[in-house]
């Protein structure tokens, strides 16, 4: 679910860009909520963003 929301040809992306991309892909609110809680930084790839999203989800 998260990986599908973060597929974008436009990496690197900042955290805000990730949430925006996910919204444009009609990702569930849970996904965009997790993305908004991730650390503020630029993510170089979808793999890196997904890994951080998983860490953020687990750290709730």
mmCIF file of the N, C-alpha and C atoms, coordinates in Angstrom:
data_MODEL
# 
_entry.id   MODEL 
# 
loop_
_atom_site.group_PDB 
_atom_site.id 
_atom_site.type_symbol 
_atom_site.label_atom_id 
_atom_site.label_alt_id 
_atom_site.label_comp_id 
_atom_site.label_asym_id 
_atom_site.label_entity_id 
_atom_site.label_seq_id 
_atom_site.pdbx_PDB_ins_code 
_atom_site.Cartn_x 
_atom_site.Cartn_y 
_atom_site.Cartn_z 
_atom_site.occupancy 
_atom_site.B_iso_or_equiv 
_atom_site.pdbx_formal_charge 
_atom_site.auth_seq_id 
_atom_site.auth_comp_id 
_atom_site.auth_asym_id 
_atom_site.auth_atom_id 
_atom_site.pdbx_PDB_model_num 
ATOM 1   N N  . UNK A 1 1  ? 0.832  -1.189 0.000   1.00 0.00 ? 1  UNK A N  1 
ATOM 2   C CA . UNK A 1 1  ? 0.000  0.000  0.000   1.00 0.00 ? 1  UNK A CA 1 
ATOM 3   C C  . UNK A 1 1  ? 0.877  1.253  0.000   1.00 0.00 ? 1  UNK A C  1 
ATOM 4   N N  . UNK A 1 2  ? 1.889  1.291  0.870   1.00 0.00 ? 2  UNK A N  1 
ATOM 5   C CA . UNK A 1 2  ? 2.754  2.467  0.933   1.00 0.00 ? 2  UNK A CA 1 
ATOM 6   C C  . UNK A 1 2  ? 3.601  2.579  -0.327  1.00 0.00 ? 2  UNK A C  1 
ATOM 7   N N  . UNK A 1 3  ? 4.171  1.455  -0.784  1.00 0.00 ? 3  UNK A N  1 
ATOM 8   C CA . UNK A 1 3  ? 5.030  1.498  -1.966  1.00 0.00 ? 3  UNK A CA 1 
ATOM 9   C C  . UNK A 1 3  ? 4.274  2.018  -3.172  1.00 0.00 ? 3  UNK A C  1 
ATOM 10  N N  . UNK A 1 4  ? 3.040  1.577  -3.353  1.00 0.00 ? 4  UNK A N  1 
ATOM 11  C CA . UNK A 1 4  ? 2.243  2.056  -4.475  1.00 0.00 ? 4  UNK A CA 1 
ATOM 12  C C  . UNK A 1 4  ? 2.002  3.555  -4.421  1.00 0.00 ? 4  UNK A C  1 
ATOM 13  N N  . UNK A 1 5  ? 1.864  4.079  -3.221  1.00 0.00 ? 5  UNK A N  1 
ATOM 14  C CA . UNK A 1 5  ? 1.616  5.508  -3.053  1.00 0.00 ? 5  UNK A CA 1 
ATOM 15  C C  . UNK A 1 5  ? 2.867  6.336  -3.300  1.00 0.00 ? 5  UNK A C  1 
ATOM 16  N N  . UNK A 1 6  ? 4.039  5.696  -3.182  1.00 0.00 ? 6  UNK A N  1 
ATOM 17  C CA . UNK A 1 6  ? 5.294  6.449  -3.280  1.00 0.00 ? 6  UNK A CA 1 
ATOM 18  C C  . UNK A 1 6  ? 6.040  6.258  -4.585  1.00 0.00 ? 6  UNK A C  1 
ATOM 19  N N  . UNK A 1 7  ? 5.452  5.575  -5.517  1.00 0.00 ? 7  UNK A N  1 
ATOM 20  C CA . UNK A 1 7  ? 6.105  5.431  -6.817  1.00 0.00 ? 7  UNK A CA 1 
ATOM 21  C C  . UNK A 1 7  ? 6.036  6.764  -7.530  1.00 0.00 ? 7  UNK A C  1 
ATOM 22  N N  . UNK A 1 8  ? 7.185  7.306  -7.790  1.00 0.00 ? 8  UNK A N  1 
ATOM 23  C CA . UNK A 1 8  ? 7.259  8.603  -8.449  1.00 0.00 ? 8  UNK A CA 1 
ATOM 24  C C  . UNK A 1 8  ? 8.578  8.699  -9.204  1.00 0.00 ? 8  UNK A C  1 
ATOM 25  N N  . UNK A 1 9  ? 8.558  9.249  -10.392 1.00 0.00 ? 9  UNK A N  1 
ATOM 26  C CA . UNK A 1 9  ? 9.808  9.432  -11.121 1.00 0.00 ? 9  UNK A CA 1 
ATOM 27  C C  . UNK A 1 9  ? 10.587 10.642 -10.633 1.00 0.00 ? 9  UNK A C  1 
ATOM 28  N N  . UNK A 1 10 ? 10.059 11.349 -9.652  1.00 0.00 ? 10 UNK A N  1 
ATOM 29  C CA . UNK A 1 10 ? 10.610 12.643 -9.258  1.00 0.00 ? 10 UNK A CA 1 
ATOM 30  C C  . UNK A 1 10 ? 11.488 12.623 -8.013  1.00 0.00 ? 10 UNK A C  1 
ATOM 31  N N  . UNK A 1 11 ? 12.074 11.468 -7.667  1.00 0.00 ? 11 UNK A N  1 
ATOM 32  C CA . UNK A 1 11 ? 12.980 11.455 -6.517  1.00 0.00 ? 11 UNK A CA 1 
ATOM 33  C C  . UNK A 1 11 ? 14.262 12.163 -6.893  1.00 0.00 ? 11 UNK A C  1 
ATOM 34  N N  . UNK A 1 12 ? 14.883 12.814 -5.942  1.00 0.00 ? 12 UNK A N  1 
ATOM 35  C CA . UNK A 1 12 ? 14.582 12.902 -4.517  1.00 0.00 ? 12 UNK A CA 1 
ATOM 36  C C  . UNK A 1 12 ? 13.369 13.788 -4.227  1.00 0.00 ? 12 UNK A C  1 
ATOM 37  N N  . UNK A 1 13 ? 12.677 13.434 -3.135  1.00 0.00 ? 13 UNK A N  1 
ATOM 38  C CA . UNK A 1 13 ? 11.498 14.178 -2.690  1.00 0.00 ? 13 UNK A CA 1 
ATOM 39  C C  . UNK A 1 13 ? 11.598 14.466 -1.203  1.00 0.00 ? 13 UNK A C  1 
ATOM 40  N N  . UNK A 1 14 ? 11.170 15.654 -0.838  1.00 0.00 ? 14 UNK A N  1 
ATOM 41  C CA . UNK A 1 14 ? 11.065 15.999 0.587   1.00 0.00 ? 14 UNK A CA 1 
ATOM 42  C C  . UNK A 1 14 ? 9.821  15.335 1.156   1.00 0.00 ? 14 UNK A C  1 
ATOM 43  N N  . UNK A 1 15 ? 9.757  15.273 2.465   1.00 0.00 ? 15 UNK A N  1 
ATOM 44  C CA . UNK A 1 15 ? 8.624  14.659 3.153   1.00 0.00 ? 15 UNK A CA 1 
ATOM 45  C C  . UNK A 1 15 ? 7.291  15.216 2.653   1.00 0.00 ? 15 UNK A C  1 
ATOM 46  N N  . UNK A 1 16 ? 7.195  16.509 2.488   1.00 0.00 ? 16 UNK A N  1 
ATOM 47  C CA . UNK A 1 16 ? 5.949  17.131 2.035   1.00 0.00 ? 16 UNK A CA 1 
ATOM 48  C C  . UNK A 1 16 ? 5.574  16.649 0.637   1.00 0.00 ? 16 UNK A C  1 
ATOM 49  N N  . UNK A 1 17 ? 6.570  16.470 -0.201  1.00 0.00 ? 17 UNK A N  1 
ATOM 50  C CA . UNK A 1 17 ? 6.336  15.967 -1.550  1.00 0.00 ? 17 UNK A CA 1 
ATOM 51  C C  . UNK A 1 17 ? 5.817  14.546 -1.545  1.00 0.00 ? 17 UNK A C  1 
ATOM 52  N N  . UNK A 1 18 ? 6.314  13.741 -0.617  1.00 0.00 ? 18 UNK A N  1 
ATOM 53  C CA . UNK A 1 18 ? 5.838  12.363 -0.505  1.00 0.00 ? 18 UNK A CA 1 
ATOM 54  C C  . UNK A 1 18 ? 4.350  12.328 -0.166  1.00 0.00 ? 18 UNK A C  1 
ATOM 55  N N  . UNK A 1 19 ? 3.959  13.128 0.805   1.00 0.00 ? 19 UNK A N  1 
ATOM 56  C CA . UNK A 1 19 ? 2.547  13.166 1.203   1.00 0.00 ? 19 UNK A CA 1 
ATOM 57  C C  . UNK A 1 19 ? 1.675  13.666 0.047   1.00 0.00 ? 19 UNK A C  1 
ATOM 58  N N  . UNK A 1 20 ? 2.152  14.668 -0.667  1.00 0.00 ? 20 UNK A N  1 
ATOM 59  C CA . UNK A 1 20 ? 1.407  15.210 -1.801  1.00 0.00 ? 20 UNK A CA 1 
ATOM 60  C C  . UNK A 1 20 ? 1.252  14.146 -2.907  1.00 0.00 ? 20 UNK A C  1 
ATOM 61  N N  . UNK A 1 21 ? 2.341  13.444 -3.222  1.00 0.00 ? 21 UNK A N  1 
ATOM 62  C CA . UNK A 1 21 ? 2.287  12.379 -4.235  1.00 0.00 ? 21 UNK A CA 1 
ATOM 63  C C  . UNK A 1 21 ? 1.297  11.301 -3.817  1.00 0.00 ? 21 UNK A C  1 
ATOM 64  N N  . UNK A 1 22 ? 1.323  10.917 -2.551  1.00 0.00 ? 22 UNK A N  1 
ATOM 65  C CA . UNK A 1 22 ? 0.416  9.882  -2.059  1.00 0.00 ? 22 UNK A CA 1 
ATOM 66  C C  . UNK A 1 22 ? -1.034 10.333 -2.187  1.00 0.00 ? 22 UNK A C  1 
ATOM 67  N N  . UNK A 1 23 ? -1.312 11.586 -1.841  1.00 0.00 ? 23 UNK A N  1 
ATOM 68  C CA . UNK A 1 23 ? -2.678 12.098 -1.967  1.00 0.00 ? 23 UNK A CA 1 
ATOM 69  C C  . UNK A 1 23 ? -3.133 12.085 -3.414  1.00 0.00 ? 23 UNK A C  1 
ATOM 70  N N  . UNK A 1 24 ? -2.239 12.467 -4.325  1.00 0.00 ? 24 UNK A N  1 
ATOM 71  C CA . UNK A 1 24 ? -2.599 12.488 -5.747  1.00 0.00 ? 24 UNK A CA 1 
ATOM 72  C C  . UNK A 1 24 ? -2.883 11.087 -6.274  1.00 0.00 ? 24 UNK A C  1 
ATOM 73  N N  . UNK A 1 25 ? -2.318 10.085 -5.627  1.00 0.00 ? 25 UNK A N  1 
ATOM 74  C CA . UNK A 1 25 ? -2.551 8.695  -6.023  1.00 0.00 ? 25 UNK A CA 1 
ATOM 75  C C  . UNK A 1 25 ? -3.698 8.075  -5.203  1.00 0.00 ? 25 UNK A C  1 
ATOM 76  N N  . UNK A 1 26 ? -4.443 8.918  -4.510  1.00 0.00 ? 26 UNK A N  1 
ATOM 77  C CA . UNK A 1 26 ? -5.596 8.481  -3.715  1.00 0.00 ? 26 UNK A CA 1 
ATOM 78  C C  . UNK A 1 26 ? -5.231 7.434  -2.669  1.00 0.00 ? 26 UNK A C  1 
ATOM 79  N N  . UNK A 1 27 ? -4.088 7.627  -2.031  1.00 0.00 ? 27 UNK A N  1 
ATOM 80  C CA . UNK A 1 27 ? -3.675 6.725  -0.955  1.00 0.00 ? 27 UNK A CA 1 
ATOM 81  C C  . UNK A 1 27 ? -4.620 6.881  0.234   1.00 0.00 ? 27 UNK A C  1 
ATOM 82  N N  . UNK A 1 28 ? -4.814 5.812  0.979   1.00 0.00 ? 28 UNK A N  1 
ATOM 83  C CA . UNK A 1 28 ? -5.653 5.911  2.180   1.00 0.00 ? 28 UNK A CA 1 
ATOM 84  C C  . UNK A 1 28 ? -5.105 6.951  3.161   1.00 0.00 ? 28 UNK A C  1 
ATOM 85  N N  . UNK A 1 29 ? -5.980 7.520  3.943   1.00 0.00 ? 29 UNK A N  1 
ATOM 86  C CA . UNK A 1 29 ? -5.582 8.528  4.918   1.00 0.00 ? 29 UNK A CA 1 
ATOM 87  C C  . UNK A 1 29 ? -4.526 8.039  5.878   1.00 0.00 ? 29 UNK A C  1 
ATOM 88  N N  . UNK A 1 30 ? -4.571 6.777  6.228   1.00 0.00 ? 30 UNK A N  1 
ATOM 89  C CA . UNK A 1 30 ? -3.575 6.199  7.127   1.00 0.00 ? 30 UNK A CA 1 
ATOM 90  C C  . UNK A 1 30 ? -2.168 6.346  6.542   1.00 0.00 ? 30 UNK A C  1 
ATOM 91  N N  . UNK A 1 31 ? -2.039 6.132  5.251   1.00 0.00 ? 31 UNK A N  1 
ATOM 92  C CA . UNK A 1 31 ? -0.732 6.250  4.588   1.00 0.00 ? 31 UNK A CA 1 
ATOM 93  C C  . UNK A 1 31 ? -0.247 7.695  4.627   1.00 0.00 ? 31 UNK A C  1 
ATOM 94  N N  . UNK A 1 32 ? -1.103 8.628  4.271   1.00 0.00 ? 32 UNK A N  1 
ATOM 95  C CA . UNK A 1 32 ? -0.672 10.028 4.276   1.00 0.00 ? 32 UNK A CA 1 
ATOM 96  C C  . UNK A 1 32 ? -0.374 10.510 5.690   1.00 0.00 ? 32 UNK A C  1 
ATOM 97  N N  . UNK A 1 33 ? -1.103 10.007 6.680   1.00 0.00 ? 33 UNK A N  1 
ATOM 98  C CA . UNK A 1 33 ? -0.816 10.371 8.079   1.00 0.00 ? 33 UNK A CA 1 
ATOM 99  C C  . UNK A 1 33 ? 0.578  9.916  8.486   1.00 0.00 ? 33 UNK A C  1 
ATOM 100 N N  . UNK A 1 34 ? 0.938  8.674  8.126   1.00 0.00 ? 34 UNK A N  1 
ATOM 101 C CA . UNK A 1 34 ? 2.270  8.165  8.444   1.00 0.00 ? 34 UNK A CA 1 
ATOM 102 C C  . UNK A 1 34 ? 3.334  9.002  7.736   1.00 0.00 ? 34 UNK A C  1 
ATOM 103 N N  . UNK A 1 35 ? 3.111  9.332  6.479   1.00 0.00 ? 35 UNK A N  1 
ATOM 104 C CA . UNK A 1 35 ? 4.091  10.123 5.729   1.00 0.00 ? 35 UNK A CA 1 
ATOM 105 C C  . UNK A 1 35 ? 4.291  11.494 6.370   1.00 0.00 ? 35 UNK A C  1 
ATOM 106 N N  . UNK A 1 36 ? 3.248  12.080 6.865   1.00 0.00 ? 36 UNK A N  1 
ATOM 107 C CA . UNK A 1 36 ? 3.361  13.404 7.491   1.00 0.00 ? 36 UNK A CA 1 
ATOM 108 C C  . UNK A 1 36 ? 4.085  13.353 8.830   1.00 0.00 ? 36 UNK A C  1 
ATOM 109 N N  . UNK A 1 37 ? 4.119  12.180 9.469   1.00 0.00 ? 37 UNK A N  1 
ATOM 110 C CA . UNK A 1 37 ? 4.819  12.041 10.749  1.00 0.00 ? 37 UNK A CA 1 
ATOM 111 C C  . UNK A 1 37 ? 6.285  11.641 10.584  1.00 0.00 ? 37 UNK A C  1 
ATOM 112 N N  . UNK A 1 38 ? 6.700  11.368 9.368   1.00 0.00 ? 38 UNK A N  1 
ATOM 113 C CA . UNK A 1 38 ? 8.090  10.976 9.133   1.00 0.00 ? 38 UNK A CA 1 
ATOM 114 C C  . UNK A 1 38 ? 9.023  12.157 9.393   1.00 0.00 ? 38 UNK A C  1 
ATOM 115 N N  . UNK A 1 39 ? 10.307 11.874 9.665   1.00 0.00 ? 39 UNK A N  1 
ATOM 116 C CA . UNK A 1 39 ? 11.267 12.955 9.880   1.00 0.00 ? 39 UNK A CA 1 
ATOM 117 C C  . UNK A 1 39 ? 11.366 13.870 8.652   1.00 0.00 ? 39 UNK A C  1 
ATOM 118 N N  . UNK A 1 40 ? 11.590 15.141 8.921   1.00 0.00 ? 40 UNK A N  1 
ATOM 119 C CA . UNK A 1 40 ? 11.736 16.121 7.852   1.00 0.00 ? 40 UNK A CA 1 
ATOM 120 C C  . UNK A 1 40 ? 13.115 15.939 7.221   1.00 0.00 ? 40 UNK A C  1 
ATOM 121 N N  . UNK A 1 41 ? 13.118 15.489 5.987   1.00 0.00 ? 41 UNK A N  1 
ATOM 122 C CA . UNK A 1 41 ? 14.346 15.354 5.213   1.00 0.00 ? 41 UNK A CA 1 
ATOM 123 C C  . UNK A 1 41 ? 13.966 15.035 3.781   1.00 0.00 ? 41 UNK A C  1 
ATOM 124 N N  . UNK A 1 42 ? 14.951 14.937 2.932   1.00 0.00 ? 42 UNK A N  1 
ATOM 125 C CA . UNK A 1 42 ? 14.725 14.570 1.543   1.00 0.00 ? 42 UNK A CA 1 
ATOM 126 C C  . UNK A 1 42 ? 15.030 13.093 1.372   1.00 0.00 ? 42 UNK A C  1 
ATOM 127 N N  . UNK A 1 43 ? 14.137 12.381 0.724   1.00 0.00 ? 43 UNK A N  1 
ATOM 128 C CA . UNK A 1 43 ? 14.271 10.949 0.513   1.00 0.00 ? 43 UNK A CA 1 
ATOM 129 C C  . UNK A 1 43 ? 14.738 10.704 -0.914  1.00 0.00 ? 43 UNK A C  1 
ATOM 130 N N  . UNK A 1 44 ? 15.807 9.922  -1.051  1.00 0.00 ? 44 UNK A N  1 
ATOM 131 C CA . UNK A 1 44 ? 16.444 9.714  -2.344  1.00 0.00 ? 44 UNK A CA 1 
ATOM 132 C C  . UNK A 1 44 ? 15.712 8.709  -3.227  1.00 0.00 ? 44 UNK A C  1 
ATOM 133 N N  . UNK A 1 45 ? 14.939 7.823  -2.617  1.00 0.00 ? 45 UNK A N  1 
ATOM 134 C CA . UNK A 1 45 ? 14.273 6.777  -3.396  1.00 0.00 ? 45 UNK A CA 1 
ATOM 135 C C  . UNK A 1 45 ? 13.012 6.309  -2.681  1.00 0.00 ? 45 UNK A C  1 
ATOM 136 N N  . UNK A 1 46 ? 12.173 5.594  -3.428  1.00 0.00 ? 46 UNK A N  1 
ATOM 137 C CA . UNK A 1 46 ? 10.970 5.022  -2.836  1.00 0.00 ? 46 UNK A CA 1 
ATOM 138 C C  . UNK A 1 46 ? 11.338 4.006  -1.762  1.00 0.00 ? 46 UNK A C  1 
ATOM 139 N N  . UNK A 1 47 ? 12.390 3.231  -1.998  1.00 0.00 ? 47 UNK A N  1 
ATOM 140 C CA . UNK A 1 47 ? 12.805 2.236  -1.008  1.00 0.00 ? 47 UNK A CA 1 
ATOM 141 C C  . UNK A 1 47 ? 13.156 2.892  0.325   1.00 0.00 ? 47 UNK A C  1 
ATOM 142 N N  . UNK A 1 48 ? 13.897 3.982  0.270   1.00 0.00 ? 48 UNK A N  1 
ATOM 143 C CA . UNK A 1 48 ? 14.266 4.697  1.489   1.00 0.00 ? 48 UNK A CA 1 
ATOM 144 C C  . UNK A 1 48 ? 13.056 5.304  2.181   1.00 0.00 ? 48 UNK A C  1 
ATOM 145 N N  . UNK A 1 49 ? 12.142 5.836  1.403   1.00 0.00 ? 49 UNK A N  1 
ATOM 146 C CA . UNK A 1 49 ? 10.939 6.432  1.977   1.00 0.00 ? 49 UNK A CA 1 
ATOM 147 C C  . UNK A 1 49 ? 10.055 5.363  2.617   1.00 0.00 ? 49 UNK A C  1 
ATOM 148 N N  . UNK A 1 50 ? 9.932  4.220  1.968   1.00 0.00 ? 50 UNK A N  1 
ATOM 149 C CA . UNK A 1 50 ? 9.113  3.132  2.519   1.00 0.00 ? 50 UNK A CA 1 
ATOM 150 C C  . UNK A 1 50 ? 9.726  2.627  3.819   1.00 0.00 ? 50 UNK A C  1 
ATOM 151 N N  . UNK A 1 51 ? 11.045 2.473  3.850   1.00 0.00 ? 51 UNK A N  1 
ATOM 152 C CA . UNK A 1 51 ? 11.709 2.017  5.076   1.00 0.00 ? 51 UNK A CA 1 
ATOM 153 C C  . UNK A 1 51 ? 11.452 2.984  6.223   1.00 0.00 ? 51 UNK A C  1 
ATOM 154 N N  . UNK A 1 52 ? 11.553 4.271  5.948   1.00 0.00 ? 52 UNK A N  1 
ATOM 155 C CA . UNK A 1 52 ? 11.303 5.267  6.996   1.00 0.00 ? 52 UNK A CA 1 
ATOM 156 C C  . UNK A 1 52 ? 9.840  5.268  7.406   1.00 0.00 ? 52 UNK A C  1 
ATOM 157 N N  . UNK A 1 53 ? 8.925  5.088  6.447   1.00 0.00 ? 53 UNK A N  1 
ATOM 158 C CA . UNK A 1 53 ? 7.492  5.030  6.765   1.00 0.00 ? 53 UNK A CA 1 
ATOM 159 C C  . UNK A 1 53 ? 7.205  3.840  7.677   1.00 0.00 ? 53 UNK A C  1 
ATOM 160 N N  . UNK A 1 54 ? 7.833  2.721  7.422   1.00 0.00 ? 54 UNK A N  1 
ATOM 161 C CA . UNK A 1 54 ? 7.637  1.535  8.274   1.00 0.00 ? 54 UNK A CA 1 
ATOM 162 C C  . UNK A 1 54 ? 8.154  1.810  9.693   1.00 0.00 ? 54 UNK A C  1 
ATOM 163 N N  . UNK A 1 55 ? 9.321  2.447  9.789   1.00 0.00 ? 55 UNK A N  1 
ATOM 164 C CA . UNK A 1 55 ? 9.855  2.788  11.105  1.00 0.00 ? 55 UNK A CA 1 
ATOM 165 C C  . UNK A 1 55 ? 8.935  3.748  11.845  1.00 0.00 ? 55 UNK A C  1 
ATOM 166 N N  . UNK A 1 56 ? 8.386  4.705  11.120  1.00 0.00 ? 56 UNK A N  1 
ATOM 167 C CA . UNK A 1 56 ? 7.474  5.671  11.720  1.00 0.00 ? 56 UNK A CA 1 
ATOM 168 C C  . UNK A 1 56 ? 6.207  4.968  12.198  1.00 0.00 ? 56 UNK A C  1 
ATOM 169 N N  . UNK A 1 57 ? 5.684  4.065  11.381  1.00 0.00 ? 57 UNK A N  1 
ATOM 170 C CA . UNK A 1 57 ? 4.475  3.320  11.748  1.00 0.00 ? 57 UNK A CA 1 
ATOM 171 C C  . UNK A 1 57 ? 4.702  2.485  13.004  1.00 0.00 ? 57 UNK A C  1 
ATOM 172 N N  . UNK A 1 58 ? 5.843  1.801  13.067  1.00 0.00 ? 58 UNK A N  1 
ATOM 173 C CA . UNK A 1 58 ? 6.149  0.945  14.209  1.00 0.00 ? 58 UNK A CA 1 
ATOM 174 C C  . UNK A 1 58 ? 6.377  1.762  15.479  1.00 0.00 ? 58 UNK A C  1 
ATOM 175 N N  . UNK A 1 59 ? 6.855  2.989  15.312  1.00 0.00 ? 59 UNK A N  1 
ATOM 176 C CA . UNK A 1 59 ? 7.159  3.833  16.455  1.00 0.00 ? 59 UNK A CA 1 
ATOM 177 C C  . UNK A 1 59 ? 5.982  4.612  16.991  1.00 0.00 ? 59 UNK A C  1 
ATOM 178 N N  . UNK A 1 60 ? 4.799  4.351  16.490  1.00 0.00 ? 60 UNK A N  1 
ATOM 179 C CA . UNK A 1 60 ? 3.616  5.082  16.942  1.00 0.00 ? 60 UNK A CA 1 
ATOM 180 C C  . UNK A 1 60 ? 3.587  5.035  18.414  1.00 0.00 ? 60 UNK A C  1 
# 
